[in-house]
Amino acid sequence: KKTFRISKYLDKGAYSRVFLGYRRTDRKQVAMKSIKKADSRRNEGQVLRSLRNEMMIIKSLHSVNNVLKLLGVYETSSKYILVMKYYKGVSLKSYLNTKHTFDEKRARKLVRT
């Protein structure tokens, strides 16, 4: 039985798509990042290395409040799915696309909130 369910599309990256989802037991919202195992630009080994790096970064940020928290990793025949805590609001990607950088004061505020 599946623990999480996708409810709507949120955004995409170079190699992934991000969805809003929820945990079936309590309907708590989560972010679900779907990463194809391989495509015309990357083979499965490259995807797996990138996935491991991303998971290490997420785990290293686990102790920082309101920064990525990994809840689980799932695998299907064609993709990996990272399930993370969902933070409502503007995504970091969207913010950086418009602002391009953080000054030190803003970065400190974001990490502390």
C-alpha positions as CSV (number, residue, x, y, z in Angstrom):
1,K,0.0,0.0,0.0
2,K,1.3,3.4,-0.9
3,T,2.1,5.8,2.0
4,F,2.1,9.0,0.0
5,R,-0.1,10.3,-2.8
6,I,0.5,13.1,-5.4
7,S,-2.1,15.9,-5.4
8,K,-0.7,18.5,-7.8
9,Y,2.3,19.6,-9.9
10,L,4.4,22.4,-8.4
11,D,7.6,22.9,-10.5
12,K,10.3,21.3,-12.6
13,G,14.1,21.3,-12.6
14,A,16.6,20.1,-15.2
15,Y,16.1,16.5,-14.4
16,S,13.1,16.3,-12.1
17,R,9.5,17.4,-11.3
18,V,8.2,18.5,-8.0
19,F,4.7,17.7,-6.8
20,L,2.6,18.6,-3.8
21,G,1.5,15.4,-2.1
22,Y,0.2,14.2,1.2
23,R,0.7,11.3,3.6
24,R,-2.4,9.0,3.3
25,T,-2.6,8.3,7.1
26,D,-3.0,11.9,8.3
27,R,-3.2,14.0,5.0
28,K,-0.1,16.0,6.0
29,Q,1.3,17.8,3.0
30,V,4.7,16.8,1.6
31,A,6.8,17.8,-1.4
32,M,7.6,14.9,-3.7
33,K,10.5,15.2,-6.1
34,S,10.3,12.7,-9.0
35,I,13.6,12.0,-10.8
36,K,13.8,9.9,-14.0
37,K,16.3,7.1,-13.7
38,A,17.7,7.7,-17.1
39,D,17.0,9.8,-20.2
40,S,18.8,11.0,-23.3
41,R,21.1,13.3,-21.4
42,R,22.1,11.1,-18.4
43,N,22.4,7.3,-17.9
44,E,21.2,5.6,-14.7
45,G,24.7,5.6,-13.1
46,Q,24.9,9.4,-13.5
47,V,21.4,9.9,-12.1
48,L,22.2,7.6,-9.1
49,R,25.4,9.6,-8.3
50,S,23.4,12.9,-8.5
51,L,20.7,11.4,-6.3
52,R,23.2,10.3,-3.7
53,N,24.8,13.8,-3.7
54,E,21.4,15.5,-3.3
55,M,20.5,13.2,-0.4
56,M,23.8,13.9,1.4
57,I,23.1,17.7,1.0
58,I,19.6,17.3,2.3
59,K,20.7,15.2,5.3
60,S,23.5,17.7,6.1
61,L,20.8,20.4,6.3
62,H,18.5,18.3,8.5
63,S,19.5,20.1,11.7
64,V,18.8,23.6,10.3
65,N,15.2,24.6,11.0
66,N,12.9,25.2,7.9
67,V,15.5,23.9,5.5
68,L,14.9,20.6,3.6
69,K,13.9,17.6,5.6
70,L,13.9,14.2,3.8
71,L,11.1,11.9,4.9
72,G,11.7,9.0,2.6
73,V,13.1,7.8,-0.7
74,Y,11.1,5.5,-3.0
75,E,12.0,3.7,-6.2
76,T,9.8,2.6,-9.1
77,S,10.9,0.9,-12.3
78,S,11.5,4.3,-14.1
79,K,12.1,6.9,-11.3
80,Y,13.3,7.8,-7.8
81,I,11.0,9.8,-5.6
82,L,12.3,11.9,-2.8
83,V,9.6,12.8,-0.2
84,M,10.4,15.9,1.8
85,K,8.7,18.2,4.3
86,Y,6.6,20.8,2.5
87,Y,7.2,24.4,3.2
88,K,4.4,26.7,1.9
89,G,5.5,29.8,0.1
90,V,7.9,30.7,-2.6
91,S,10.4,28.0,-3.6
92,L,14.1,28.7,-3.2
93,K,14.5,28.2,-7.0
94,S,11.8,30.9,-7.7
95,Y,13.4,33.3,-5.3
96,L,16.9,32.8,-6.7
97,N,15.5,33.2,-10.3
98,T,14.2,36.7,-9.4
99,K,16.8,37.9,-6.8
100,H,19.8,35.9,-8.1
101,T,21.6,35.9,-4.8
102,F,21.2,36.4,-1.0
103,D,23.0,39.0,0.9
104,E,24.5,37.8,4.2
105,K,21.7,39.4,6.3
106,R,18.9,37.7,4.2
107,A,20.7,34.3,4.2
108,R,21.1,34.4,8.0
109,K,17.4,35.3,8.4
110,L,16.3,32.5,6.1
111,V,18.4,29.9,7.9
112,R,17.1,31.0,11.3
113,T,13.4,31.0,10.5
